[in-house]
Amino acid sequence: MNTSIPPFRESIQLEPTSGDESYAAILSDTTLGQRLRLDERGLQVARLLDRPQSLSELAERMGAEPANAQNVVQVFARLHLLDT
């Protein structure tokens, strides 16, 4: 993924959990009717998909290596959550 990563589509909503659950947040897609449970890494990436950016820029914003974000971005892309 050397090209620009688009942000989430506008219909995507991030719902934090109360802390009692085994996951960090839920990502809701009101257009496609999907709900996705996120772990801490997924939540971290989701919070940063607010603008178009390269994978290396995303990783830099996370304070991590690009490989740490790439799998999460690929899952989001396969689920059609990104504004493509």
N, C-alpha and C positions, 0 to 999 in steps of 0.2 A: 504494500500500500504506500507507494511513493507519491501518489496524487493527493489532492486536497480531500480531507474528510469533511463532508457536509455536517451541519448541525442537525439536531433532531427536527422532525416535522413539527409544525405548530400545535398539532393535536396531541402531542406527547405530554403527559403529566407525570411528575415524580411525586410519589406519596411516601414520605418517611414513616417508619414504623415507630411504635411506642417503646421499642427496646426489649420487649418480652418475646418477640418472635426470633426464629432462627435465621432470619435474613435481614438485611439492612434497610431495604426500601422496596416499593413496588413501582414499576414503570407501567403506566396505563396509556394505551393507545385508543382514544375514543373513536377514531375513524374506523379502524379495523377491528375493534372490540377485543383487543389483546391485553393481557396483564402478565407481567414478567417479574418474578421475584429476583432481586439483585443482592449479591453478596457485597462486601465492603469494596472490593475492586470495581465491580460493576457500578456501584453508586459513585465512586470517585470519578470514573470515566464519564458517567452520565451527567454529572454536575458540570463537567468541562466541555460538553458538546453544545456550546452556546453560540458558536461561530465556525465558519469554515477554517480549517487549519490542517497542516501536515501532521503525519504521525509523529515525527520528531518534535514538533511544536507541542502537540498534546502531551507527549511523554515528558517534555521539559516542564510544562505546567503542573504535571503530576509529581515531578521530582523522581521519576522512575525511568527505566530503560524502555525503548519503543516496544520491545516484545511483550512487556507487561500490559500494554494497552491494546495491542494488535488483535488478540483473540476476542476481546470484549467488543471492539469495534466491528469485527467480522460478524459476530453474532447479531449485533444491532442491525447491520446491513442486510443480513439474510432475512431478518424479520421485517424488513421494509420500514424501519423506524427513522431512518435518516432522510433528510430533505433532498432527494435526488431528482 
